[in-house]
Amino acid sequence: LPKLYNHPNENGSALFLDISDAWFCGQGPSMAKNGISKDGVIRKKIGILLLCNKEGLPLRWHVVPGSATDNVTMYETLDEIKKFSWVQGVPLVCDRAMGRSSMLEKMYSQGIHFLTALTRTEYLNYAKELFQFENFRVSEDLDENNLVIAARDAIAQNKSFVQVSDDMFSTDLGFVDVCIAGEQSDYGRMKKYSGNRITAAMAMGREIKRLVADGEYGSFSAAGKALGLKTSLTCKYNSLNRLPLDIQEEILSGTANNCSINKICEIAVNMPPEKMVEAFYRHVEQSNRAPVNPHRKFETETKGAPKRNQFRVRIVAYFNPQMYANQKIRAKLWLVKAENFTEDLNRRLSSANSRRTKDSIFAEIDRFIRKKDLLRCFDIKIYETKIKNRMSFRVELNLLSDEWAKRRQFDGFCILASHPDCKLTAPELCRLYREKDVVEKDFQTIKNVLKLRPVRHRNDEKVRAHVTICMLSLLLERLLQKKLAGKFSVAEALETLHPCHLNKYKSDDESLYTITETDSKQNKILSQLNMTYLADDDYLLERMTK
């Protein structure tokens, strides 16, 4: 297909990569896996990856299992196509799923001219100075229109931002040199943290907290990566910092060497502070009484410092006043929703029929807040109260203003990372990233117009064939759109031409054929497509056979 698209690597071209899903009627084939679809419903689904050019013409597509991870799937496709001539030197715009340091390093090492948006957890690692200017002050007690105007005026006062359009102010943050720990390194190879696992975990948790508090890294995830930890381990070890300081010292002194790290993390996350000490020592006592299985001991001698990978990226950013207003309004509405949730929960707890326990109450609150990843933004209090001579529970959700403000400081901003050899200006990079909408529109077309879903096939081969037919139909739709040049929409053209048929009149002696006589509008569409011969009786009769 790329060879048919008239040299896609010409100046001003770009490629766009994204991934979507499709769900099934029934169980589906072996590739169909349970998961949350793009519309937020748990279904049996598959993943569909699409690479297209600026005109939305499909170049590559793959059907992957529904359990496949987006960034891994996209990187495998990039690794597959990097050798082709039509990719060389062409900006390749990826989804935000690729905006993590580990994926940026992989694309940089492969020489892929990527352009992607960073995830919010990476903002402070690459653009800390962007959120330190003082002139950006906007009152949040405004309606949507006034909030947009106030945000536009506030960002215009910052001389480093250039207005590209009414909804885009861009700035060039230059080149950033990044150093991350290699994937093969882990905490067990670091001499500083050798010893028992729970002791090492506590020490690592404290070190992660210190690195973020000192401003060396902008997020716990980034600090964990610098120490060679995966994100899951970073979250686990950092949760130990919730324990009281005296308990942390007990762990570092070796008191908990026989304990389960998972159990202690559970105490740190799920227990209220006043219960942690009692639960900790109870677990220590139980662990010391039980037969002790030998825990893995970490090497006290290392073979060398963990490998660290260095790479360079170019960072640009843009501010969208409308996006800023939308995010601020959604945040305020969510706080109202949290208040309503608390009131409803307290109403149910005050009922005489309530048999809730503290653990079940905390679990319900946790599920509600975790959906928005806001556990650190609230102080959860559950206490007993007396109602009509019986004991009941009452809940308070107190917003932590400082943590909430940290989350909201990124509203309206989008930070982009590109390969350092990309020669486009900051406004051009911002515009190019926004053109990623073309691949999203492709997915909308195959889902809604071409009826990709629900899929009604029961083996993998038929599913791949179904997706391929939809992609080739998308190709025809995009080519029709290009040839019609805006004078007619594709849907209008197809609907207008739909009544035109080859008609057969059968008599006793012989059958006669004729074509539906076209009207002026139908002739205009055929002329625009250079296909007027299809309405010529003589042309078709010469080519007809029994």
C-alpha positions in Angstrom: 0.0 0.0 0.0 2.7 2.6 0.8 3.9 2.4 -2.8 0.5 3.3 -4.1 0.3 6.5 -2.0 2.7 8.7 -4.1 5.9 8.8 -1.9 4.6 9.2 1.6 8.1 10.4 2.7 7.9 13.6 0.8 8.3 16.9 2.6 5.4 17.7 5.0 4.4 14.1 5.4 3.9 12.2 8.6 2.7 8.8 9.9 0.2 8.3 12.7 -0.1 5.2 14.9 -2.9 4.4 17.3 -4.7 1.4 18.8 -8.4 0.8 19.4 -10.6 -2.3 20.1 -13.6 -4.2 19.0 -15.9 -6.4 21.0 -17.8 -9.6 20.3 -21.3 -11.1 20.3 -20.8 -14.1 22.6 -17.4 -15.5 23.6 -15.4 -14.8 20.4 -12.2 -16.6 19.4 -9.1 -17.3 21.4 -7.8 -13.8 20.8 -10.8 -12.3 22.5 -10.0 -11.5 26.1 -12.0 -9.9 28.9 -11.1 -6.2 29.5 -12.4 -2.7 29.7 -13.2 -1.5 26.2 -12.7 2.1 25.1 -16.3 2.9 26.0 -15.6 1.8 29.6 -17.5 -1.5 29.6 -16.0 -4.9 30.5 -16.3 -7.0 27.3 -14.7 -9.8 25.3 -12.5 -7.8 23.0 -9.5 -7.7 20.6 -7.1 -4.9 19.9 -6.7 -3.3 16.5 -3.6 -1.3 15.7 -3.6 1.1 12.7 -0.8 3.0 11.0 -2.0 5.6 8.5 -0.6 8.7 6.7 -1.8 12.3 6.8 -4.7 11.6 4.5 -6.0 8.8 6.7 -5.0 6.1 4.1 -4.1 2.8 6.0 -0.6 1.6 5.7 -0.4 -1.2 8.3 -2.9 -2.9 10.6 -2.7 -5.7 13.1 -5.2 -7.6 15.2 -3.9 -8.4 18.7 -5.3 -10.2 21.7 -7.6 -8.1 23.9 -5.1 -8.4 26.8 -2.2 -6.9 24.9 -0.6 -3.8 26.3 -1.0 -0.7 24.1 2.6 0.6 24.3 4.2 -2.8 23.9 2.0 -3.5 20.8 2.8 -0.1 19.3 6.5 -0.5 19.9 6.6 -3.9 18.2 4.9 -2.4 15.1 7.5 0.5 15.1 10.3 -2.0 15.4 8.9 -4.0 12.4 8.5 -1.0 10.0 11.7 1.0 10.9 13.7 -0.8 8.1 11.4 0.3 5.3 12.5 3.2 3.1 9.1 5.0 3.3 9.6 5.4 7.1 13.1 6.8 7.0 13.2 10.4 8.3 9.4 10.7 8.5 7.9 12.0 11.8 5.9 9.2 13.4 3.2 10.5 15.7 2.3 8.1 18.5 -0.4 7.9 21.2 0.2 9.1 24.7 0.8 5.5 25.8 4.3 5.8 24.4 5.0 8.9 26.5 7.1 7.2 29.2 10.8 7.4 29.6 11.3 3.7 29.0 9.4 3.8 25.7 11.1 7.1 24.6 14.5 5.5 25.2 13.6 2.4 23.1 12.4 4.5 20.2 15.4 6.8 20.4 17.8 3.8 20.4 16.1 2.4 17.3 16.4 5.7 15.4 12.6 6.2 15.1 11.7 9.9 14.5 8.9 9.8 17.1 6.6 12.5 18.3 4.4 11.7 21.3 2.7 13.4 24.3 4.2 12.7 27.7 2.0 11.2 30.4 1.3 13.5 33.3 3.6 11.5 35.7 6.5 12.5 33.5 5.8 16.3 33.2 8.0 17.4 36.0 10.9 15.2 34.9 11.1 16.9 31.5 9.6 20.4 32.0 9.8 21.3 35.6 10.5 25.0 34.8 7.3 25.2 32.8 5.2 25.2 36.0 7.3 27.7 37.9 6.3 31.0 36.3 4.4 33.4 38.5 2.1 35.3 36.1 -0.4 32.5 35.6 -3.2 33.3 38.0 -6.8 32.5 37.0 -9.8 32.6 39.3 -11.6 29.3 39.1 -15.0 30.8 40.2 -15.9 31.7 36.6 -18.2 30.2 34.1 -16.7 28.3 31.1 -16.6 31.2 28.7 -15.0 33.6 31.1 -12.6 30.9 32.3 -11.4 30.4 28.7 -10.9 34.2 28.3 -9.1 34.6 31.6 -6.8 31.6 30.9 -6.0 33.0 27.4 -5.1 36.4 28.9 -3.0 34.8 31.6 -0.9 32.6 29.3 -0.4 35.5 26.9 1.5 37.4 29.6 4.2 34.8 29.5 6.6 35.8 26.8 8.0 32.3 26.2 4.6 31.3 24.8 3.7 32.1 21.2 0.1 32.2 20.1 -0.4 29.7 17.2 -4.2 29.9 17.2 -7.1 30.8 19.5 -6.8 27.5 21.3 -3.0 26.9 21.1 -0.1 28.7 22.7 3.2 26.9 22.1 6.7 27.1 23.6 10.0 25.4 22.8 11.7 24.0 25.9 14.8 22.8 24.0 16.7 19.5 24.4 16.7 17.4 27.5 19.3 14.7 28.3 17.7 11.8 30.1 19.4 9.1 32.1 17.4 6.1 33.2 18.3 2.8 34.8 18.6 -0.1 32.4 15.7 -2.7 32.7 18.1 -5.4 33.7 19.1 -3.7 37.0 17.0 -4.2 40.2 17.3 -3.4 43.8 18.8 -6.8 44.6 22.0 -5.8 42.7 22.5 -2.6 44.5 25.1 -3.0 47.3 23.6 -0.1 49.3 20.3 -2.0 49.8 21.6 -5.6 50.2 20.2 -7.7 53.0 16.7 -8.9 54.0 14.0 -8.1 51.5 11.6 -6.3 53.9 14.6 -4.2 55.2 15.7 -3.4 51.6 12.1 -2.5 50.6 11.8 0.0 53.5 15.1 1.6 52.7 14.1 1.9 49.0 10.8 3.4 50.0 12.5 6.0 52.0 14.9 6.8 49.2 12.1 7.2 46.7 10.4 9.6 49.1 13.6 11.6 49.6 14.4 11.9 45.8 10.9 13.4 45.2 11.0 15.6 48.3 14.4 17.0 47.3 13.2 17.8 43.8 15.6 15.5 42.0 12.6 13.7 40.3 9.1 15.0 39.6 7.2 11.8 40.5 7.5 8.6 42.5 7.5 6.6 39.3 10.5 8.5 37.9 12.4 8.1 41.2 11.7 4.4 41.2 12.9 4.1 37.6 16.1 5.8 38.6 16.7 3.2 41.3 16.0 0.4 38.8 12.5 -0.4 40.0 9.4 -1.2 38.0 6.3 0.9 38.6 4.5 -1.9 40.5 7.5 -2.2 42.9 7.8 1.5 43.3 4.2 1.8 44.4 4.6 -1.1 46.8 7.8 0.2 48.5 6.5 3.8 48.6 3.4 2.7 50.4 5.6 1.6 53.4 6.2 5.4 54.0 2.6 5.5 55.4 3.7 3.5 58.4 4.5 5.5 61.6 8.2 6.5 61.9 8.8 4.2 64.9 7.5 1.2 62.9 9.8 2.1 60.0 12.8 2.2 62.3 11.8 -1.2 63.7 11.7 -2.6 60.1 15.1 -1.2 59.3 16.6 -2.6 62.5 15.5 -6.2 61.4 12.5 -6.7 63.7 10.3 -7.7 60.7 12.9 -9.9 58.9 10.6 -13.0 59.1 7.5 -11.0 58.0 5.6 -10.9 54.7 6.3 -7.8 52.7 2.8 -8.1 51.1 1.2 -8.2 54.6 3.0 -5.2 55.9 2.1 -3.2 52.7 -1.5 -4.2 53.3 -1.3 -2.8 56.8 0.2 0.4 55.5 -2.4 0.9 52.8 -5.6 -0.3 54.4 -5.3 0.3 58.2 -6.1 3.6 59.8 -3.0 5.1 61.6 -4.2 4.3 65.1 -4.5 0.6 64.2 -1.2 0.2 62.3 1.1 -0.4 65.4 -1.1 -3.1 66.9 -1.5 -4.9 63.5 2.2 -4.7 62.8 3.4 -6.2 66.1 0.7 -8.9 65.9 2.0 -9.9 62.5 5.6 -9.9 63.7 4.6 -12.2 66.6 2.8 -14.6 64.3 5.7 -14.6 61.9 8.2 -15.4 64.6 6.1 -18.3 65.9 5.6 -19.8 62.5 8.2 -21.9 60.8 10.5 -19.6 58.9 11.0 -20.3 55.2 14.4 -19.0 54.1 13.9 -15.7 52.4 16.0 -14.7 49.4 19.1 -12.9 50.5 20.5 -10.1 48.3 24.0 -10.1 47.1 26.4 -8.1 49.2 28.9 -7.8 46.3 27.9 -6.3 43.0 29.4 -7.0 39.6 29.3 -3.3 38.9 27.0 -0.3 38.9 23.6 -0.8 37.3 23.6 0.0 33.6 22.2 3.4 32.9 20.9 4.4 29.5 21.3 8.0 28.3 19.3 9.6 25.5 18.3 13.0 24.3 14.8 14.3 23.4 13.4 17.6 22.3 10.6 19.0 24.4 7.9 21.4 23.3 4.6 22.3 25.0 1.4 23.9 24.2 -1.4 25.4 26.3 -5.1 25.1 25.3 -7.4 27.6 27.2 -10.5 25.6 26.3 -9.0 22.4 27.6 -7.9 24.2 30.7 -11.5 25.4 31.3 -12.9 21.9 30.6 -10.5 20.2 33.0 -11.2 22.7 35.8 -14.9 22.4 35.5 -14.7 18.6 35.4 -12.5 18.7 38.6 -15.1 20.8 40.4 -17.9 18.6 39.3 -16.0 15.6 40.6 -15.6 17.2 44.0 -19.3 17.8 44.1 -19.8 14.1 43.2 -17.4 13.1 46.1 -19.5 15.2 48.5 -22.7 13.5 47.3 -21.0 10.1 47.6 -20.0 10.9 51.2 -23.5 12.1 52.1 -25.1 9.0 50.5 -22.7 6.7 52.3 -23.4 8.3 55.7 -27.1 8.1 55.1 -26.8 4.3 54.4 -24.6 3.9 57.5 -27.1 5.6 59.7 -29.8 3.1 58.8 -30.8 0.8 61.6 -30.4 -2.1 59.2 -26.7 -1.3 58.4 -24.3 -4.1 59.3 -21.2 -2.6 57.7 -17.7 -3.0 59.1 -14.8 -0.5 58.9 -13.0 -2.7 56.3 -16.0 -2.9 54.0 -16.6 0.9 54.3 -13.0 1.7 53.5 -13.1 -0.7 50.5 -16.1 1.1 49.1 -14.4 4.5 49.5 -11.2 3.2 48.0 -13.0 1.9 44.9 -14.7 5.2 44.4 -11.5 7.4 44.7 -9.2 5.0 42.9 -11.1 5.4 39.7 -9.7 8.9 39.4 -6.3 7.9 41.0 -6.9 10.5 43.7 -6.1 8.4 46.8 -3.3 10.8 47.9 -5.6 13.8 47.6 -8.0 12.7 50.4 -7.7 12.1 54.1 -10.2 9.3 54.9 -11.6 9.2 58.4 -14.0 6.6 59.6 -15.2 6.9 63.2 -17.9 5.5 65.4 -20.9 7.6 66.6 -24.0 7.0 68.7 -27.4 7.3 67.0 -30.5 6.6 69.0 -28.7 4.4 71.6 -26.9 2.4 69.0 -23.4 2.6 67.6 -22.9 3.5 64.0 -20.1 4.6 61.6 -19.6 8.0 60.0 -17.3 8.9 57.2 -15.3 12.1 56.4 -13.4 12.7 53.2 -11.1 15.7 53.7 -9.5 17.2 50.6 -5.7 17.7 50.9 -5.4 21.1 49.3 -1.6 20.9 48.6 -1.9 17.6 46.8 -5.0 18.6 44.9 -3.2 21.8 43.7 -0.3 19.7 42.5 -2.6 17.6 40.4 -4.4 20.7 39.0 -1.3 22.6 38.0 -1.0 20.6 34.7 -4.6 21.5 33.5 -4.6 22.9 30.0 -1.0 21.9 29.3 0.2 19.2 26.9 4.0 18.4 26.7 5.4 16.7 23.6 8.6 14.8 23.2 10.2 14.3 19.8 13.4 12.8 18.4 16.2 15.4 18.6 16.8 15.2 14.8 13.3 16.4 14.1 13.7 19.8 12.3 10.2 21.2 12.7 9.6 24.3 14.8 7.6 24.2 18.1 4.3 25.4 16.5 4.7 22.9 13.7 5.3 20.0 16.1 2.2 21.1 18.1 0.1 21.2 15.0 1.4 17.9 13.8 0.5 16.2 17.0 -3.0 17.5 16.8 -3.3 16.1 13.3 -3.2 12.7 15.1 -7.0 13.1 15.0 -6.9 11.6 11.5 -6.2 8.1 12.8 -9.0 8.5 15.4 -11.4 9.5 12.7 -10.3 6.4 10.8 -11.3 4.3 13.8 -14.7 6.1 14.0 -15.3 5.4 10.3 -14.7 1.6 10.5 -16.6 1.3 13.7 -19.7 3.4 12.9 -19.9 3.6 9.1 -18.4 0.2 8.2 -19.9 -1.6 11.2 -16.7 -3.2 12.5 -18.4 -4.1 15.8 -19.8 -6.1 17.3 -17.8 -8.9 15.7 -19.7 -12.1 15.0 -16.9 -14.5 14.1 -15.6 -17.4 16.1 -12.1 -18.0 15.0 -9.0 -15.8 14.7 -8.6 -16.1 10.9 -12.1 -14.8 10.2 -11.6 -12.0 12.7 -8.4 -10.9 10.9 -10.2 -11.2 7.5 -13.2 -9.1 8.8 -10.8 -6.3 10.1 -8.9 -6.4 6.8 -12.1 -6.0 4.7 -13.0 -3.0 6.9 -9.6 -1.5 6.4 -9.8 -1.9 2.6 -13.3 -0.4 2.7 -11.8 2.5 4.7 -9.1 2.9 1.9 -11.9 3.1 -0.8 -13.8 5.6 1.3 -10.7 7.8 1.8 -9.9 7.6 -1.9 -13.4 8.6 -2.8 -13.2 11.5 -0.4 -10.0 12.7 -2.0 -11.4 12.5 -5.6 -14.7 14.2 -4.6 -12.5 17.1 -3.4 -15.1 18.5 -1.0 -17.8 19.0 -3.6 -19.7 16.0 -2.3 -19.4 13.9 0.8 -18.7 10.2 0.3 -22.0 9.3 2.0 -23.9 11.7 -0.2 -22.2 10.4 -3.3 -22.9 6.8 -2.5 -26.5 7.5 -1.6 -27.1 9.5 -4.8 -25.6 6.8 -7.0 -27.4 4.0 -5.1 -30.5 3.8 -7.4 -28.3 3.4 -10.5 -28.4 -0.2 -11.7 -27.9 -2.5 -14.7 -31.5 -3.5 -15.5 -32.6 -6.7 -17.3 -35.9 -7.0 -19.3 -36.7 -10.6 -20.1 -39.0 -11.6 -23.0 -39.8 -14.9 -24.7 -37.3 -14.3 -27.5 -34.3 -12.7 -25.7 -33.3 -10.6 -22.7 -32.6 -6.9 -23.0 -30.3 -4.9 -20.8 -30.2 -1.2 -20.1 -28.7 1.2 -17.5 -30.7 3.5 -15.2 -30.7 6.9 -16.8 -28.6 9.2 -14.6 -29.8 12.7 -13.6 -27.7 15.9 -13.5 -26.4 15.4 -9.9 -25.4 11.8 -10.6 -23.6 12.9 -13.7 -21.7 15.5 -11.7 -20.5 12.9 -9.2 -19.5 10.4 -12.0 -17.6 13.3 -13.8 -15.8 14.2 -10.5 -14.7 10.6 -10.2 -13.8 10.3 -13.9 -16.2 7.4 -14.2 -18.8 8.7 -16.6 -18.3 5.6 -18.8 -20.3 3.6 -16.2 -23.4 5.4 -17.4 -22.8 4.7 -21.1 -24.9 1.8 -22.5 -22.7 1.2 -25.5 -19.5 1.0 -23.2 -21.1 -1.6 -21.0 -22.8 -3.7 -23.7 -19.5 -4.2 -25.4 -18.0 -5.7 -22.3 -21.0 -7.8 -21.2 -21.0 -11.6 -21.5 -23.6 -14.2 -20.8 
